[in-house]
């Protein structure tokens, strides 16, 4: 029997794919930020799917983790 609903990991990839299409529609100078969000969304998709039932929640969890890591890195350099 096959899966009747997509896994959270598949949902994260689907969300990231939609975000990638949206990034291409942005102004040229903003496209790099949209593309970066897509990469961030996929960074922790394997770990996030363990505890998150909602693909959007897992996607946002991944993005927020990476933003916090970047913020910590910036603050430690000051």
Secondary structure in CASP SS format (residue, H / E / C, confidence):
PFRMAT SS
TARGET T0000
AUTHOR 0000-0000-0000
METHOD secondary structure of the structure
MODEL  1
X C 1.00
X C 1.00
X C 1.00
X C 1.00
X C 1.00
X C 1.00
X C 1.00
X H 1.00
X H 1.00
X H 1.00
X H 1.00
X H 1.00
X H 1.00
X H 1.00
X H 1.00
X H 1.00
X H 1.00
X H 1.00
X H 1.00
X H 1.00
X H 1.00
X H 1.00
X H 1.00
X H 1.00
X H 1.00
X C 1.00
X C 1.00
X H 1.00
X H 1.00
X H 1.00
X H 1.00
X H 1.00
X H 1.00
X H 1.00
X H 1.00
X H 1.00
X H 1.00
X H 1.00
X H 1.00
X H 1.00
X H 1.00
X H 1.00
X H 1.00
X C 1.00
X H 1.00
X H 1.00
X H 1.00
X H 1.00
X C 1.00
X C 1.00
X C 1.00
X C 1.00
X C 1.00
X C 1.00
X H 1.00
X H 1.00
X H 1.00
X H 1.00
X H 1.00
X H 1.00
X H 1.00
X H 1.00
X H 1.00
X H 1.00
X H 1.00
X H 1.00
X H 1.00
X H 1.00
X H 1.00
X H 1.00
X H 1.00
X H 1.00
X H 1.00
X H 1.00
X H 1.00
X H 1.00
X H 1.00
X C 1.00
END
